[in-house]
Amino acid sequence: MEVFPPLAQVLSKLNVLGISLPDGPVLLDGYGDSPELSEELLALIRQGKKRAGTGLLWGHEADQVPVPCVGDLQIVLDHHNEPALITRVVSTYILPYAEVTAEYAAIEGEGDGSLEYWRQAHWAFFARACEQLGRQPAESMPVVCCVFEVLHILPLPVAA
Protein backbone atom coordinates (compact mmCIF):
# COMPACT_ATOMS: atom_id res chain seq x y z
CA MET A 1 0.00 0.00 0.00
CA GLU A 2 1.42 3.32 -1.08
CA VAL A 3 1.14 6.20 1.33
CA PHE A 4 1.14 9.57 -0.37
CA PRO A 5 1.23 13.00 1.28
CA PRO A 6 -2.02 14.98 1.39
CA LEU A 7 -3.03 16.37 -2.02
CA ALA A 8 -3.17 19.94 -0.62
CA GLN A 9 0.49 19.66 0.41
CA VAL A 10 1.53 18.52 -3.08
CA LEU A 11 -0.56 21.24 -4.75
CA SER A 12 1.15 23.81 -2.51
CA LYS A 13 4.56 22.61 -3.73
CA LEU A 14 3.40 22.96 -7.34
CA ASN A 15 2.10 26.46 -6.59
CA VAL A 16 5.55 27.47 -5.28
CA LEU A 17 6.99 26.28 -8.61
CA GLY A 18 4.43 28.40 -10.48
CA ILE A 19 2.54 25.39 -11.83
CA SER A 20 -1.23 25.50 -11.92
CA LEU A 21 -3.26 22.55 -13.07
CA PRO A 22 -5.99 22.59 -15.70
CA ASP A 23 -9.49 21.74 -14.58
CA GLY A 24 -10.24 18.10 -13.88
CA PRO A 25 -10.01 15.45 -11.20
CA VAL A 26 -6.53 15.23 -9.65
CA LEU A 27 -4.97 11.98 -8.44
CA LEU A 28 -1.60 11.23 -6.87
CA ASP A 29 0.37 8.37 -8.40
CA GLY A 30 3.80 6.78 -8.30
CA TYR A 31 5.72 4.30 -10.40
CA GLY A 32 7.59 1.19 -9.32
CA ASP A 33 7.92 -0.56 -5.99
CA SER A 34 11.50 0.46 -5.20
CA PRO A 35 13.51 3.69 -5.43
CA GLU A 36 15.55 2.22 -8.29
CA LEU A 37 12.53 1.18 -10.34
CA SER A 38 10.79 4.49 -9.66
CA GLU A 39 13.80 6.46 -10.94
CA GLU A 40 14.14 4.21 -13.99
CA LEU A 41 10.47 4.59 -14.98
CA LEU A 42 10.38 8.34 -14.37
CA ALA A 43 13.51 8.71 -16.53
CA LEU A 44 11.78 6.85 -19.38
CA ILE A 45 8.84 9.26 -19.14
CA ARG A 46 11.17 12.29 -19.12
CA GLN A 47 12.92 10.89 -22.21
CA GLY A 48 9.59 10.51 -24.03
CA LYS A 49 9.87 6.71 -24.27
CA LYS A 50 7.15 5.79 -21.77
CA ARG A 51 3.58 6.99 -22.31
CA ALA A 52 1.60 4.33 -20.45
CA GLY A 53 1.53 2.60 -17.09
CA THR A 54 -0.09 -0.58 -15.87
CA GLY A 55 -1.38 -1.40 -12.41
CA LEU A 56 -2.96 -4.39 -10.80
CA LEU A 57 -6.72 -3.92 -10.36
CA TRP A 58 -6.55 -5.96 -7.16
CA GLY A 59 -4.15 -3.33 -5.74
CA HIS A 60 -6.56 -0.50 -6.59
CA GLU A 61 -9.34 -2.42 -4.86
CA ALA A 62 -7.27 -3.27 -1.78
CA ASP A 63 -6.05 0.33 -1.41
CA GLN A 64 -9.52 1.71 -2.25
CA VAL A 65 -7.95 3.85 -4.97
CA PRO A 66 -10.14 4.66 -7.96
CA VAL A 67 -9.12 3.45 -11.38
CA PRO A 68 -7.97 6.46 -13.42
CA CYS A 69 -10.46 7.78 -15.97
CA VAL A 70 -9.93 9.62 -19.22
CA GLY A 71 -9.20 13.26 -18.41
CA ASP A 72 -7.88 12.62 -14.90
CA LEU A 73 -4.80 14.61 -14.00
CA GLN A 74 -2.08 12.65 -12.24
CA ILE A 75 0.61 14.22 -10.14
CA VAL A 76 3.31 11.57 -10.32
CA LEU A 77 5.49 11.44 -7.24
CA ASP A 78 9.04 10.15 -7.06
CA HIS A 79 10.22 7.72 -4.39
CA HIS A 80 10.71 10.65 -1.99
CA ASN A 81 7.02 11.61 -2.44
CA GLU A 82 8.06 14.74 -4.32
CA PRO A 83 6.18 15.79 -7.46
CA ALA A 84 8.08 14.70 -10.58
CA LEU A 85 5.54 14.89 -13.42
CA ILE A 86 2.03 15.92 -14.23
CA THR A 87 0.14 13.78 -16.71
CA ARG A 88 -3.37 13.50 -18.11
CA VAL A 89 -4.99 10.13 -18.77
CA VAL A 90 -5.98 9.79 -22.45
CA SER A 91 -7.20 6.18 -22.35
CA THR A 92 -7.78 3.57 -19.71
CA TYR A 93 -9.05 0.02 -19.82
CA ILE A 94 -9.03 -3.13 -17.71
CA LEU A 95 -8.22 -6.52 -19.17
CA PRO A 96 -6.60 -9.81 -18.17
CA TYR A 97 -2.80 -9.73 -17.98
CA ALA A 98 -2.59 -12.30 -20.81
CA GLU A 99 -4.55 -10.01 -23.18
CA VAL A 100 -2.14 -7.04 -23.07
CA THR A 101 -1.04 -6.38 -26.66
CA ALA A 102 2.32 -5.74 -28.29
CA GLU A 103 1.03 -2.30 -29.31
CA TYR A 104 0.35 -1.38 -25.69
CA ALA A 105 3.72 -2.79 -24.51
CA ALA A 106 5.44 -0.54 -27.06
CA ILE A 107 3.59 2.53 -25.75
CA GLU A 108 4.61 1.61 -22.21
CA GLY A 109 8.18 1.85 -23.52
CA GLU A 110 10.10 -0.27 -21.05
CA GLY A 111 13.11 -2.40 -21.95
CA ASP A 112 13.19 -3.07 -25.69
CA GLY A 113 9.49 -2.20 -26.00
CA SER A 114 8.50 -5.76 -26.86
CA LEU A 115 5.56 -7.69 -25.48
CA GLU A 116 7.99 -10.38 -24.32
CA TYR A 117 9.92 -7.85 -22.21
CA TRP A 118 6.66 -6.32 -20.93
CA ARG A 119 5.36 -9.72 -19.81
CA GLN A 120 8.60 -10.68 -18.07
CA ALA A 121 9.02 -7.39 -16.21
CA HIS A 122 5.36 -6.99 -15.30
CA TRP A 123 4.95 -10.60 -14.19
CA ALA A 124 7.77 -10.04 -11.68
CA PHE A 125 6.24 -6.74 -10.54
CA PHE A 126 2.70 -8.12 -10.25
CA ALA A 127 3.94 -11.26 -8.47
CA ARG A 128 5.45 -9.00 -5.76
CA ALA A 129 2.19 -7.03 -5.55
CA CYS A 130 0.13 -10.23 -5.38
CA GLU A 131 2.29 -11.53 -2.55
CA GLN A 132 1.59 -8.38 -0.54
CA LEU A 133 -2.13 -8.82 -1.23
CA GLY A 134 -2.17 -12.51 -0.35
CA ARG A 135 -3.11 -13.44 -3.92
CA GLN A 136 -1.55 -15.65 -6.56
CA PRO A 137 -0.48 -14.10 -9.87
CA ALA A 138 -2.34 -15.56 -12.82
CA GLU A 139 -2.60 -15.01 -16.56
CA SER A 140 -6.21 -13.95 -15.88
CA MET A 141 -5.39 -11.31 -13.23
CA PRO A 142 -7.02 -7.99 -14.15
CA VAL A 143 -4.67 -5.14 -14.99
CA VAL A 144 -5.41 -1.45 -15.44
CA CYS A 145 -3.79 -0.05 -18.59
CA CYS A 146 -3.49 3.74 -18.74
CA VAL A 147 -2.10 5.77 -21.61
CA PHE A 148 -1.19 9.33 -20.71
CA GLU A 149 0.14 12.59 -22.06
CA VAL A 150 2.77 14.55 -20.16
CA LEU A 151 1.72 18.08 -19.20
CA HIS A 152 4.70 19.06 -17.03
CA ILE A 153 8.11 17.62 -16.24
CA LEU A 154 9.28 19.11 -12.98
CA PRO A 155 12.95 19.89 -12.45
CA LEU A 156 15.02 17.17 -10.86
CA PRO A 157 16.03 17.94 -7.26
CA VAL A 158 19.50 19.41 -6.89
CA ALA A 159 21.90 16.99 -5.19
CA ALA A 160 23.18 18.27 -1.86
Secondary structure, DSSP 4 states (H G I P E B T S, - for coil): ---PPPHHHHHHHHHHTT--PPSS-EEEEE--SSHHHHHHHHHHHHTT---EEEEEHHHHHHHT-PPP-TT-EEEEE-TTS-EEEEEEEEEEEEEEGGG--HHHHHHHT-TTS-HHHHHHHHHHHHHHHHHHHT----TT-EEEEEEEEEEEEPPPPPP-
